[in-house]
Amino acid sequence: MAGINLDETKILLRQVWAFMLMGLYGIGIFQERAVVLQAGTAQAAESILPDVAKVIFLGLLFISFLIDIVEMRENKDKAYQFLFLSLIAGGLSATISAAQYNVLARVFGGG
């Protein structure tokens, strides 16, 4: 019975982690769009987006720490793998999403 609850917990935490990572990349795309457009409304949105990205990044780190705690209950060798992955993927999210936005803008003729 405890194994079923542990598996369900791991699945739920990984889904939340993936959702937060997608949100972080989405905010990076909106930030790059605001920089490219330089419109009056984009400047107002530009001031709040970095703060939202910081909150989501800290949440991502917290969720990855919880995933690592659950993983360590099964295998001590899996210590802090998700936390390291979150630091890499979350830290590079602004750079990767900006590059994605620029490539997609060129492909679809928007920039």
Rosetta blueprint (number, residue, H / E / L):
1 M L
2 A H
3 G H
4 I H
5 N H
6 L H
7 D H
8 E H
9 T H
10 K H
11 I H
12 L H
13 L H
14 R H
15 Q H
16 V H
17 W H
18 A H
19 F H
20 M H
21 L H
22 M H
23 G H
24 L H
25 Y H
26 G H
27 I H
28 G H
29 I H
30 F H
31 Q H
32 E H
33 R H
34 A H
35 V H
36 V H
37 L H
38 Q L
39 A L
40 G H
41 T H
42 A H
43 Q H
44 A H
45 A H
46 E H
47 S H
48 I H
49 L H
50 P H
51 D H
52 V H
53 A H
54 K H
55 V H
56 I H
57 F H
58 L H
59 G H
60 L H
61 L H
62 F H
63 I H
64 S H
65 F H
66 L H
67 I H
68 D H
69 I H
70 V H
71 E H
72 M H
73 R H
74 E H
75 N L
76 K H
77 D H
78 K H
79 A L
80 Y L
81 Q H
82 F H
83 L H
84 F H
85 L H
86 S H
87 L H
88 I H
89 A H
90 G H
91 G H
92 L L
93 S H
94 A H
95 T H
96 I H
97 S H
98 A H
99 A H
100 Q H
101 Y H
102 N H
103 V H
104 L H
105 A H
106 R H
107 V H
108 F L
109 G L
110 G L
111 G L
